[in-house]
């Protein structure tokens, strides 16, 4: 195969990877938007009562999830949004395991953490670009 054919194959692979990554971001955005909105209702009041810090944490978590969902859909912000959602889900996993003692409850946030980490890793160039823009 020639160098030209290798480059075309690489460009196609990157294109397919980019499409798959945007699809993952869209799915995560839909989930986090849904979950974030649910946190403003009564569905999780009992769980946050068990956590014992107060309902303000439920509202902050909801805002962070909705903001993260929106950020996942903005090309300049998607890496940073994914990184933020990794932090939110790390807190959720830790809370489920340590505070609530519910390993089964930690499974979904752990999966979401892993998926958001994949997005954050592959969109790390957007985070670098933001850091450079703010560093000027």
N, C-alpha and C positions, 0 to 999 in steps of 0.2 A: 504494500500500500504506500502511496506517496505521502509526502508531508502535507500536501493540500487536502487529501482525503482524511488524514488523521485530524487535521484542524476542523474540518467539517463535522466529523464524528464527535469531536470534543464539544463543539458549539451546540450540536443537537443534544448531546447528553446534558449539558448545562441548561439548555432550554427546557428539557423535560424535567430536570431536577427543580428548576425554578417554578415551573407550573405545579409540580407536586407540593413544593413548599408553600406556595400561595394557597393551594387547596387545603393543606393542613392548617394554615393560618386562618382561613375562612371558617373551617370547622371549629377550631378553638375559639374564634371570635364569637361564633353563634352560641357555643356552650357557655362561655364566660358572660356574655350579655344576658342570656337566660338565667344563669345562676346568680349573677349580680342583682338582677331585678327581683328574683325570688327572695333575696336577703332583705329587701325592704318590706316584705310582707310578714305574715305571722308564722310561716312554715318553720323557721329556724329559731324562734324565740326560746323554745325549751332547750335546744342545744346550747345556745349562748348563755342561758341561765346556768346550765351545768358548768360551763367554762368559768363562770364566776367573776368576770372582769366588768361586765356591764353590757348593755345593748348597744352602746356606742361602737363597740368593736364590730358588731354585725353590720352597722351602717358604713363604717370605714371600709370593711371588707367588700361590701357591695359596691361602693364607689370605686375602689381599686380594681375590682373585676370588670366593671363596665368600662372604666377608662382603659384598662388593658385590652379589652375586646375591641374598642375603637382604634386604639393604637396599633393593633395587629394588622389593621386594614390600611394603614397609612405607610407608604413606602419608606419615608424618612424616619418613622418612629417604630417600625415593626420590631426591630431588634431590641430596642430599649423596653418596649411594651412586653415582649416575651421575657426579658430578664426580670422585669418587675413582677410578672405573673409567676415566675420561678420562685421569687421570694415569698409571694402570697401563699403559694402552694406548699412551700417548705414550712411556713408557719402552720398551715392546716394539717400537714402530716405530723408535725411535732405536737400539736394540740391534741389530735386524735390519739396519738400513742401515749404521750406523757400525762396530759391533763385528764383526758376522758378514758384512757386505758382501753381503747377500742381499735385493735389492729385491723379489723375488717373495715372500719370507717376510714382508715388511712389509705386503702387501696386506690380509690378513685383520685384523691388528690395527688398520690404518688405517680399515677399514670399521667395525669395532667401536668405535673411538674416535669416529668421526663419529656413529654411532647413539647412543652414550652421551652425546655432546655435545648431540644433539637433545633427549634426555630431560632432561639437566641444564638446558638453556635453558628448556624449557617447564615444568619443576618448580622453577624458581628461587625461586618464592614459598615453597616448603618450606624452602629453604636460609636465606632471609631470616628466616623464623619461628624456625628453630633458633638463628640468630645472635642474634636479639632475646631469645629465652628464656635463652640463656647470658649475655647482656649485663646482665641484671637483677641 
